[in-house]
Amino acid sequence: MFNEFLKNELDKLESQDLKRSLRQIKGSQGSTVIINDTEVLNFCSNNYLGLADDLRLADAANDCIRKQGIGAGASRLVCGNMSVHEELEKRIADFKGTKRCLVFATGYMANVGIISSLFNRDDMIFTDKLNHASIVDGIILSRANFKRYAHNDMESLEELLRANTGYKKKCIITDAIFSMDGDIAPLDKIVQLAQKYECLVMVDEAHSIGVMGKNGRGLVEHFGLEENIDIQMGTLSKAVGCFGAYVCGSKELIEFLINKARSFIYTTALPPAVAAAAMKSIDIISEEPQLRNHLWDSTNYLRAGLKLMGLDTMKSRTPICPVLIKDPKVTVEMSKRLLERNILVSAIRPPTVPQGAARLRLTTTAQHTEEDVNYVLDNIQEVAKDLCLI
């Protein structure tokens, strides 16, 4: 009976063009990957600066393995707190310009741990309607009261702030860059409202670290708000090219999370080699702005080409460039036809995005050349015409 239930649910997803499956990729995560023994252009990775297969990171990891082994052996409060973890945290705190930093195993675990430990039934959280699922789940686990404001709508946010008073703690939580739309949060306006209504501010910089800001320090740096954000969370798995996540803030915040965040306390520490590679990546991001400059050149070139065709790139302002198609079936078909032309682009469908908002999600990286982008644009135009999208 159980397997019959599972099969029926899977059949239902398939009939709605919403069933997902894993696609095996061979080789490293670069501008190209190997699928079914064929090299294809990779235009859906979050490896924005092309560091995931950078040999300098591999060298740092290998050197660390020889000195400190493979696994951390335990959670950090038992015996897994190795010197390289503390070195990475100091490096990130210095990079972000904060007092302290704490590293988590994943971005999901960071958001769940931070939010569920800091807030409770006496508190109120204001969350953007398009915030990442890990933020949503963290709020649910916290059992705090919460209100969702319309995406990036400051009038909607202020209306909710005005109507909800009397809570012990209040916090506005937002993604920095929204992972499916590619737009950015109006963080300067959020901070103004937070100050007016005495709220904390938490920002998830998963997709902005290494990408936004003069020095690649994220959206907080982009807006010059380093002194105004209470909780800065981010990941090491996208532009940083490694794995794990972090939270930056005051000394008191970090000490509190060490003692209260269950997803930190009850998890084995990051492998030391991963921490060593992440440190090397932070150094490269700091010292080689040309990677970020090339990323933005490719991003702007791709988006301009898509708009010239008449395709809807929504309000994207970042290396995440959606192409809104709406119909899941057509979206899947377009992704399939592009793969037949050796271009890997993800078809994003509900529930990841709202009903009627299926899209292709293209991302550029510092490894893509102008020739790569031209090839993608030419083939998207041909396929879009075949499918009567333009």
C-alpha positions in Angstrom: 0.0 0.0 0.0 2.8 2.4 0.9 4.6 1.9 -2.4 1.3 2.3 -4.3 0.8 5.6 -2.5 4.3 6.7 -3.5 3.8 5.7 -7.1 0.5 7.5 -7.4 2.1 10.7 -6.0 5.0 10.4 -8.5 2.6 9.7 -11.4 0.7 12.9 -10.4 3.8 14.9 -10.5 4.8 13.5 -13.9 1.4 14.3 -15.3 1.8 17.9 -14.3 5.4 18.1 -15.7 6.7 18.6 -12.2 8.5 15.4 -11.5 12.3 15.9 -11.0 15.2 13.5 -11.4 18.9 13.5 -10.8 21.2 14.1 -13.7 24.7 12.6 -13.4 27.6 15.0 -14.1 31.2 13.8 -14.6 34.3 15.8 -14.1 34.7 19.1 -12.2 32.3 22.0 -11.9 33.6 24.3 -14.6 32.2 26.3 -17.5 31.7 22.9 -19.1 30.7 19.6 -17.6 30.4 16.0 -18.9 26.8 14.6 -19.3 26.4 11.2 -21.0 30.0 11.4 -22.1 29.4 14.7 -23.9 30.9 18.0 -23.0 28.2 20.7 -22.5 28.3 24.3 -21.6 27.3 24.8 -17.9 25.0 27.8 -17.5 23.2 26.8 -14.3 25.9 26.6 -11.7 26.2 28.8 -8.7 30.0 28.7 -9.1 30.0 32.4 -9.9 33.7 33.1 -9.7 34.8 29.7 -11.2 36.6 28.7 -8.0 35.0 25.3 -7.5 37.7 23.6 -9.7 40.5 26.1 -9.0 43.7 24.1 -8.4 44.8 26.6 -5.7 41.9 25.5 -3.6 42.7 21.8 -4.3 46.3 22.4 -3.2 45.2 24.1 0.0 42.8 21.1 0.7 45.5 18.5 -0.1 48.0 20.2 2.1 45.5 20.3 5.0 44.6 16.6 4.5 48.3 15.6 4.9 48.5 17.6 8.1 45.0 17.2 9.7 43.4 14.2 8.0 40.0 13.8 6.3 37.3 14.0 8.9 36.8 16.2 12.0 35.8 13.2 14.0 33.1 14.9 16.2 31.0 18.0 16.7 33.0 21.1 17.6 31.8 21.1 21.2 33.1 17.5 21.7 36.6 17.3 20.0 35.9 18.4 16.4 37.0 22.1 16.9 40.2 22.1 14.9 42.6 25.0 14.5 41.6 25.4 10.8 37.9 26.0 11.7 38.9 28.9 14.0 41.3 30.2 11.4 38.5 30.2 8.8 36.1 32.0 11.1 38.7 34.7 11.8 39.3 35.1 8.1 35.6 35.5 7.3 35.0 37.9 10.2 37.9 40.0 9.0 36.6 39.9 5.4 33.1 40.8 6.5 34.2 43.5 9.0 32.5 41.9 12.0 33.5 41.0 15.5 33.0 37.3 15.2 32.0 34.4 12.9 30.7 30.9 13.3 30.9 28.3 10.6 28.0 25.8 10.0 28.0 22.6 7.9 25.5 23.9 5.3 23.4 27.0 4.5 20.2 25.2 5.3 21.6 24.2 8.8 22.8 27.7 9.4 19.4 29.4 8.8 17.5 26.7 10.7 19.9 26.9 13.6 20.2 30.7 13.8 16.5 31.5 13.5 15.1 28.6 15.7 17.5 29.4 18.5 17.2 33.2 18.5 13.4 33.5 18.3 10.4 32.0 20.1 6.6 32.4 20.7 7.1 35.8 22.2 8.7 37.2 19.1 7.6 38.4 15.6 9.5 37.8 12.4 8.8 39.7 9.1 10.0 37.7 6.2 10.0 38.4 2.4 7.5 36.2 0.6 10.3 34.8 -1.7 12.8 34.0 1.0 14.7 30.7 0.7 13.0 27.6 2.1 15.6 27.3 4.8 14.5 30.6 6.2 10.9 29.5 6.1 11.7 26.2 7.9 13.8 28.0 10.5 10.9 30.3 11.3 8.5 27.4 11.6 10.9 25.6 14.0 11.3 28.7 16.1 7.5 28.8 16.7 7.8 32.6 16.5 4.9 34.6 15.1 5.6 35.7 11.5 4.2 37.8 8.7 5.2 37.6 5.1 5.5 40.9 3.2 5.1 41.2 -0.5 8.3 40.6 -2.3 10.7 43.6 -1.9 7.6 45.8 -1.2 8.5 48.3 1.5 5.0 49.6 1.8 3.8 46.1 2.5 6.6 45.7 5.1 5.8 49.0 6.8 2.1 48.2 7.0 2.9 45.0 8.8 5.5 46.6 11.1 3.0 49.3 12.0 0.3 46.7 12.8 2.3 44.3 14.9 3.7 45.7 18.1 4.2 44.5 21.6 6.5 41.6 20.9 9.6 40.9 22.9 11.9 40.8 19.8 11.1 41.7 16.2 13.3 40.9 13.2 13.2 41.5 9.5 14.7 38.6 7.5 15.6 38.8 3.8 17.6 37.1 1.2 20.3 39.5 -0.3 20.0 38.1 -3.8 16.9 36.1 -4.5 18.0 32.8 -6.0 15.3 32.2 -8.6 14.5 35.8 -9.6 18.0 37.3 -9.6 16.9 40.6 -8.0 18.3 42.2 -4.9 16.7 43.2 -1.6 16.3 47.0 -1.0 18.5 46.6 2.1 19.0 50.3 2.7 15.2 50.8 2.9 14.8 47.7 5.1 17.4 49.1 7.6 15.6 52.5 7.7 12.3 50.7 8.5 14.0 48.5 11.1 15.4 51.5 12.9 12.1 53.3 12.8 10.2 50.3 14.3 13.0 48.9 16.5 13.6 45.7 14.7 16.6 43.4 14.2 17.8 42.7 10.7 19.1 39.3 9.4 20.4 39.0 5.8 21.1 35.8 3.9 24.0 36.6 1.6 24.3 33.1 0.1 24.3 34.4 -3.5 25.9 37.9 -2.9 29.1 36.9 -1.1 31.9 37.2 -3.6 29.6 38.8 -6.2 28.3 42.1 -4.8 30.2 45.0 -3.2 33.4 46.8 -4.2 35.5 44.0 -2.5 33.1 41.1 -3.0 31.9 41.2 0.6 28.2 41.0 -0.4 25.1 43.1 -0.5 25.8 44.6 3.0 29.0 46.1 1.6 27.2 47.2 -1.6 24.9 49.4 0.5 27.6 50.4 3.0 25.5 49.0 5.9 28.2 47.1 7.8 27.3 48.8 11.1 23.6 48.3 10.7 23.0 44.5 10.2 22.6 42.4 13.3 22.9 39.0 11.7 24.9 38.3 8.4 24.6 34.8 7.2 26.1 33.4 4.0 27.4 30.2 2.3 30.8 28.9 1.2 29.3 26.8 -1.6 28.5 29.3 -4.3 31.0 32.0 -5.3 33.4 30.7 -2.7 33.4 27.4 -4.5 33.6 25.1 -1.4 31.1 23.9 1.1 29.6 25.1 4.4 28.1 28.3 5.7 28.7 31.0 8.2 27.1 33.6 10.4 28.8 36.9 11.3 27.9 39.4 14.0 28.7 40.4 17.5 30.7 38.4 20.0 27.6 37.9 22.0 25.7 36.5 19.0 28.3 33.9 18.2 28.6 32.8 21.8 24.8 32.5 22.1 24.7 30.3 18.9 27.5 28.1 20.0 25.4 27.3 23.1 21.9 27.3 21.6 21.9 26.4 17.8 21.0 22.8 17.7 22.2 22.4 14.0 25.6 23.5 15.1 25.8 21.7 18.4 24.7 18.3 17.2 26.6 18.1 13.9 30.1 16.8 13.1 32.4 19.7 12.1 33.3 20.5 8.5 36.1 18.4 7.1 39.3 20.4 7.8 40.3 20.3 4.2 37.1 22.1 3.2 37.8 24.8 5.7 41.3 25.2 4.3 40.1 25.5 0.8 37.5 28.1 1.8 40.2 30.2 3.4 42.2 30.1 0.2 39.1 31.1 -1.8 38.5 34.1 0.5 42.0 35.2 -0.2 41.5 34.9 -4.0 38.2 36.9 -3.8 40.0 39.6 -1.9 43.1 39.8 -4.1 41.6 39.2 -7.6 38.8 41.6 -8.4 39.2 40.8 -12.1 37.3 37.6 -11.6 34.3 39.5 -10.3 34.7 42.1 -13.1 34.6 39.4 -15.8 31.6 37.8 -14.2 29.7 41.1 -14.4 30.8 41.7 -18.0 29.4 38.2 -19.0 26.2 38.8 -16.9 25.4 42.1 -18.5 26.1 40.8 -22.0 23.9 37.8 -21.5 21.0 39.7 -20.0 21.1 42.4 -22.7 21.0 39.7 -25.4 18.0 38.0 -23.9 16.1 41.2 -23.6 16.9 42.1 -27.2 15.1 38.9 -28.2 12.0 40.0 -26.3 12.4 37.4 -23.5 11.3 38.3 -20.0 14.3 38.3 -17.6 12.0 39.6 -14.8 13.8 42.1 -12.5 17.2 40.3 -12.5 20.2 42.5 -11.7 22.7 39.8 -10.9 24.4 36.8 -12.4 21.1 34.8 -11.9 19.2 35.5 -15.1 15.8 33.9 -15.3 13.8 33.6 -18.5 10.1 33.5 -17.6 8.1 31.0 -19.6 5.2 30.3 -17.2 4.2 26.9 -18.6 6.1 24.0 -16.9 5.8 21.7 -20.0 7.2 24.3 -22.4 10.0 25.1 -19.8 11.0 21.5 -19.6 10.9 21.2 -23.4 13.1 24.2 -23.9 15.7 22.9 -21.3 15.7 19.6 -23.1 16.2 21.1 -26.5 19.1 23.3 -25.3 20.7 20.2 -23.7 20.5 18.5 -27.2 22.6 21.5 -28.4 25.1 20.9 -25.6 23.8 23.7 -23.2 22.9 22.8 -19.7 20.2 25.2 -18.3 17.8 24.2 -15.5 14.0 24.2 -15.8 12.6 25.7 -12.6 9.0 24.7 -11.8 6.6 24.9 -8.9 6.9 24.4 -5.9 10.3 26.1 -6.2 8.6 29.0 -7.9 4.9 30.0 -7.8 2.3 28.5 -10.0 2.4 30.1 -13.5 6.0 31.3 -13.0 8.0 28.4 -14.5 11.3 29.6 -16.0 14.7 28.8 -17.2 17.4 29.8 -14.7 20.6 30.9 -16.4 23.7 31.8 -14.4 27.0 33.2 -15.7 30.4 32.6 -14.2 33.8 34.2 -14.4 34.9 31.2 -16.6 32.5 31.9 -19.4 33.8 33.6 -22.5 32.1 35.9 -24.9 32.0 33.0 -27.4 30.2 30.9 -24.8 27.6 33.5 -24.2 27.1 34.1 -28.0 26.6 30.4 -28.5 24.0 30.3 -25.8 22.2 33.3 -27.1 22.1 32.0 -30.6 20.6 28.7 -29.6 18.1 30.2 -27.1 16.8 32.4 -29.9 16.4 29.4 -32.3 14.7 27.2 -29.7 12.5 30.0 -28.5 11.3 30.7 -32.0 10.6 27.0 -32.5 8.5 27.0 -29.4 6.7 30.2 -30.4 8.0 32.1 -27.4 9.3 34.9 -29.6 
